Amino acid sequence: MWLQARQVWMYFRLYQDVPRLKNRDIWNPAVKGADFLLKCLVEKNSCTRCPFSVTKDGQAIKIQRNLFSECFFVMAMSETWRATNVDKYKVAAVSFMQKIRHWCIVDDSALGADDLPGTTKTSKLAVAMMSLCLCEQMHISNLQWENLSGDEEKLEDWSVRNLLSHVQRSGTVVLESVSLSGQEIPGADGRLYVPGHAIECGWFLLQHALQCNNVMLAEKACLCFIDAAFSKGWDADNGGLFYFLDADGYCPLQLEWNMKLWWPHCEAMIAFILSYKFKKETRLLDNFVKVAEYTFSKFSDKKGEWYGYLNRKGEVSSNFKGGPWKGCFHVPRAMLMCENILLELIDSCDK
């Protein structure tokens, strides 16, 4: 369902924002995809949660103990509403967005995670990143969904505050998990550092900061999230971004830690061209070019498709072009955003 929802979102975003793609070849499958998502939730399963995977005809097989299927469902429904102006998509987006806010800020017990006596609840970087992404999406779709009393925190503010709590060690690392009070947690999980995630969070924060005219937040997004993660995550010997790192320099427990994956490089291209637009520093443009040259030379099959998984030396490790986690999302989103920002920069130079 991650792949289904993200592709629906991507198709409608392309249809809406790219004049050359405003055609029925994009529109028709996007509408069918959106209706399939609704069918999986309402007609087949009557779900209060979004399934992670379903049968061919939409019957639920698995539900995860996290909120990411719901997040991507909201992205798809809100963008479908923006394109079609059909109420059923708006209702679905608002309904699940309200649930997501409740799980983030009030109580996440409905997600099904076991509350065992020895466990300690933690703040997850990906949750704060996705909630900020959704707030931006709801703004773009012009959907009003929060009905707050005076003392309640907006999800957007909660998201920014929680993202910043993951910046540790005087701003040198962005850890994947911290305590609910924003402190490091012990063990390998507490030291886990994912450069691609930090960079992706960085451009989300930077985009938000620029919209709010918050220069201090924009600078922190560039320095602590994008620059620091790139500096630590770039493989100086072979090029490319490592997948996982340990903040103390130990070997990460994840066996694929030194592989090079498609999506962190997509996010790095977005991050550096957006940073350059903000700061106009040549080194940022140089880093954009550096990442782009590696990405297009290593991941592209030269026919328009991308491999997803390389070994440390940059050689193709798995030759499939799509899989359970790699669909129509990170690559076209990066291409769309980079093209738009580059065109803005060229236009500003011409003037």
C-alpha positions in Angstrom: 0.0 0.0 0.0 3.0 2.3 0.4 3.8 1.8 -3.3 0.1 2.2 -4.4 -0.5 5.4 -2.4 2.8 7.0 -3.3 2.3 6.3 -7.0 -1.2 7.8 -6.9 0.2 10.9 -5.2 3.1 11.1 -7.7 0.8 10.8 -10.8 -1.6 13.5 -9.6 1.3 15.8 -8.6 2.8 15.4 -12.1 -0.6 15.9 -13.7 -1.2 19.1 -11.7 2.3 20.7 -11.8 3.9 19.6 -15.1 2.0 20.9 -18.2 3.6 18.4 -20.6 2.2 15.5 -18.4 -1.4 16.9 -18.2 -2.9 14.0 -20.1 -5.2 11.0 -19.7 -2.3 8.5 -19.6 -1.4 10.1 -16.2 -5.0 10.9 -15.0 -6.8 7.6 -15.7 -4.5 5.2 -13.8 -4.2 7.8 -10.9 -8.0 7.8 -10.5 -8.1 4.0 -10.6 -5.4 3.8 -8.1 -7.1 6.2 -5.7 -10.4 4.3 -5.9 -8.5 1.0 -5.3 -7.1 2.5 -2.1 -10.6 3.5 -0.9 -11.9 0.1 -1.8 -9.2 -1.6 0.3 -10.2 0.5 3.3 -14.0 0.7 3.0 -15.5 -1.9 0.7 -13.2 -4.9 1.4 -12.0 -4.4 4.9 -13.9 -1.6 6.7 -10.5 -0.7 8.2 -9.9 1.8 10.9 -6.2 1.3 10.0 -4.6 1.2 6.5 -3.3 -2.3 5.6 0.3 -2.5 4.6 -0.3 -5.2 2.0 -3.5 -6.6 0.3 -4.5 -9.3 -2.1 -5.0 -8.6 -5.8 -8.7 -7.7 -5.2 -7.9 -5.6 -2.1 -8.4 -7.8 0.9 -6.0 -7.0 3.8 -3.1 -9.3 4.5 -1.0 -7.4 6.9 -1.2 -4.2 9.0 2.0 -2.7 10.4 2.5 -1.4 13.9 3.3 2.1 12.7 1.5 4.9 10.9 3.3 5.0 7.6 0.6 3.3 5.5 -1.8 5.9 6.8 0.6 8.7 6.0 0.9 7.7 2.4 -2.8 7.1 2.2 -3.4 10.7 3.3 -0.8 12.0 0.7 -2.7 10.1 -2.0 -6.2 11.2 -1.0 -5.4 14.9 -0.5 -3.6 15.1 -3.8 -6.4 13.3 -5.5 -8.8 15.8 -3.9 -6.6 18.7 -5.2 -6.8 17.3 -8.7 -10.4 16.1 -8.9 -12.4 18.2 -6.3 -14.4 15.1 -5.4 -15.5 15.1 -1.8 -14.9 11.4 -1.0 -11.2 11.9 -1.3 -11.2 15.0 0.9 -13.2 13.2 3.6 -10.8 10.3 3.6 -7.7 12.6 3.8 -9.1 14.7 6.7 -10.4 11.7 8.6 -7.0 9.9 8.6 -5.0 13.0 9.1 -6.9 13.6 12.3 -6.1 10.0 13.4 -2.4 10.6 12.6 -2.4 13.7 14.7 -3.9 11.8 17.6 -1.3 9.0 17.3 1.6 11.5 17.2 0.6 13.9 19.9 -2.0 12.2 22.2 -1.9 8.3 22.2 -0.4 5.8 19.8 -1.7 2.7 21.5 -4.1 2.0 18.6 -1.1 1.3 16.4 -0.7 -2.0 18.3 2.8 -1.8 19.6 3.2 -4.0 22.8 3.6 -1.9 26.0 5.9 -4.4 27.7 7.3 -3.6 31.2 10.9 -3.4 30.0 10.4 -1.2 27.0 11.0 2.6 26.8 9.1 4.7 24.4 11.2 6.6 22.0 10.8 9.4 19.4 11.4 8.2 15.9 12.9 10.6 13.3 10.8 9.2 10.5 7.5 9.9 12.3 8.3 13.5 12.8 9.5 13.8 9.2 6.4 12.3 7.7 4.1 14.3 9.9 5.7 17.5 8.7 5.5 16.3 5.1 1.7 15.7 5.6 1.2 19.1 7.1 2.8 20.6 4.0 0.6 18.4 1.8 -2.6 19.5 3.5 -1.6 23.1 3.0 -1.0 22.6 -0.7 -4.4 20.8 -1.0 -6.0 23.7 1.0 -7.6 21.2 3.4 -8.6 22.4 6.9 -8.4 19.5 9.3 -7.2 20.7 12.8 -9.8 22.0 15.1 -7.7 23.0 18.1 -8.4 24.7 21.4 -6.1 27.5 22.5 -3.7 25.3 24.4 -3.3 22.5 21.9 -0.1 22.2 19.8 -0.3 22.2 16.0 1.0 19.0 14.4 3.3 21.2 12.3 4.9 22.7 15.4 5.1 19.3 17.1 6.8 17.9 14.0 9.5 20.6 13.9 10.1 20.4 17.6 10.5 16.6 17.5 12.8 16.7 14.4 15.1 19.2 16.2 15.2 16.9 19.3 17.0 14.3 17.2 19.9 16.7 16.7 22.5 15.6 19.2 26.2 16.0 20.2 26.3 19.8 19.6 24.6 19.5 16.2 27.0 17.0 14.7 24.6 14.0 14.3 20.9 13.5 13.7 20.0 10.2 15.5 17.2 8.0 14.3 15.8 7.4 17.9 15.9 9.5 21.0 14.0 9.5 24.3 10.7 11.3 24.4 12.5 14.1 26.3 15.1 14.4 23.5 18.0 12.6 25.1 20.2 9.9 23.6 19.2 6.3 24.4 21.8 3.6 25.2 22.9 0.9 22.8 23.3 0.4 19.1 19.7 1.7 18.4 20.5 4.9 20.2 23.7 5.4 18.1 22.0 4.7 14.7 22.6 7.4 12.1 21.0 7.2 8.6 22.6 9.9 6.4 19.8 9.7 3.8 17.1 10.2 6.4 18.9 13.2 8.0 19.3 14.8 4.6 15.7 14.2 3.7 14.5 15.7 7.0 16.8 18.6 6.2 15.2 19.6 3.0 11.7 19.2 4.6 12.8 21.5 7.4 14.4 23.9 5.0 11.3 24.1 2.8 9.2 24.7 5.9 11.6 27.4 7.2 11.6 29.2 3.9 7.8 29.3 3.8 7.7 30.7 7.3 10.6 33.1 6.7 12.5 31.5 9.6 16.1 32.1 8.7 17.5 30.5 11.9 15.6 27.3 11.3 16.7 27.3 7.7 20.3 27.6 8.7 20.0 24.8 11.2 18.4 22.6 8.5 21.3 23.2 6.2 24.1 22.9 8.8 23.0 20.1 11.1 20.8 18.0 8.8 22.2 18.4 5.3 25.8 19.4 5.6 26.7 17.2 8.6 25.0 14.1 7.2 26.7 14.5 3.9 30.1 15.0 5.4 29.7 11.9 7.6 27.8 9.8 5.1 29.7 10.3 1.8 32.1 7.4 1.0 35.4 9.2 0.3 37.0 6.1 -1.2 34.2 4.9 -3.5 31.7 7.7 -3.7 28.0 7.5 -2.7 26.2 7.7 0.6 26.4 4.9 3.1 23.0 3.5 4.2 23.6 3.2 7.9 26.3 4.6 10.3 27.0 4.3 14.0 27.4 7.7 15.7 30.4 6.4 17.7 32.1 4.9 14.6 31.5 1.3 15.4 30.4 -1.1 12.7 26.6 -0.8 12.4 24.6 -3.9 13.1 22.7 -3.6 9.8 24.5 -6.0 7.4 23.7 -3.7 4.4 25.2 -0.6 6.2 27.8 0.1 3.5 25.5 -0.4 0.5 24.4 2.6 -1.7 20.7 2.9 -2.2 18.8 5.0 -4.7 16.6 7.0 -2.4 19.3 8.8 -0.2 20.9 10.1 -3.4 17.6 11.4 -4.7 17.0 13.2 -1.4 20.6 14.6 -1.4 20.0 16.1 -4.9 16.9 17.9 -3.7 18.6 19.0 -0.5 21.6 20.6 -2.1 19.8 22.4 -4.9 17.3 23.8 -2.4 20.2 24.8 -0.1 21.9 26.5 -3.0 18.7 28.4 -3.9 18.6 29.6 -0.2 22.3 30.4 0.4 23.8 30.8 -3.1 27.1 29.2 -1.9 29.1 27.5 -4.7 30.0 24.5 -2.5 26.3 23.6 -2.3 26.0 23.6 -6.1 29.2 21.6 -6.3 27.8 19.0 -3.9 24.6 18.8 -6.0 26.7 18.1 -9.1 28.8 15.6 -7.2 25.8 13.6 -6.1 24.0 13.9 -9.4 27.0 12.7 -11.4 27.4 9.6 -9.1 23.6 9.0 -9.1 23.1 9.1 -12.9 26.3 7.1 -13.6 25.6 4.4 -11.1 21.9 3.9 -10.7 20.5 4.6 -14.2 20.4 1.7 -16.6 20.8 4.3 -19.4 17.3 3.4 -20.7 15.3 5.5 -18.3 14.9 3.0 -15.4 17.0 2.9 -12.2 18.5 0.1 -10.1 17.9 0.5 -6.4 20.8 -1.3 -4.7 24.5 -1.0 -5.2 27.4 -2.5 -3.2 30.0 -0.3 -1.6 32.0 0.0 -4.8 29.0 1.2 -6.7 28.3 -2.0 -8.6 24.7 -3.2 -9.1 23.9 -5.6 -6.3 20.3 -6.4 -7.3 19.1 -6.0 -10.8 15.4 -5.6 -10.3 14.1 -2.0 -11.0 11.1 -2.2 -8.6 10.5 -4.1 -5.4 8.6 -4.0 -2.0 10.1 -0.6 -1.1 11.2 0.8 -4.5 8.3 2.2 -6.5 7.2 5.3 -8.4 8.1 7.9 -5.8 11.7 9.0 -4.8 13.1 9.2 -8.3 10.3 11.1 -10.0 9.8 13.4 -6.9 13.5 14.2 -7.0 13.4 14.8 -10.8 10.3 17.1 -10.5 11.7 19.1 -7.6 15.2 19.5 -9.0 13.8 20.5 -12.4 11.5 23.1 -10.9 14.3 24.6 -8.7 16.8 24.6 -11.5 14.4 26.4 -13.8 13.7 29.0 -11.1 17.5 29.6 -10.8 18.0 29.9 -14.5 15.1 32.3 -14.8 16.5 34.4 -12.0 19.9 34.5 -13.7 18.2 35.6 -17.0 16.6 38.5 -15.2 
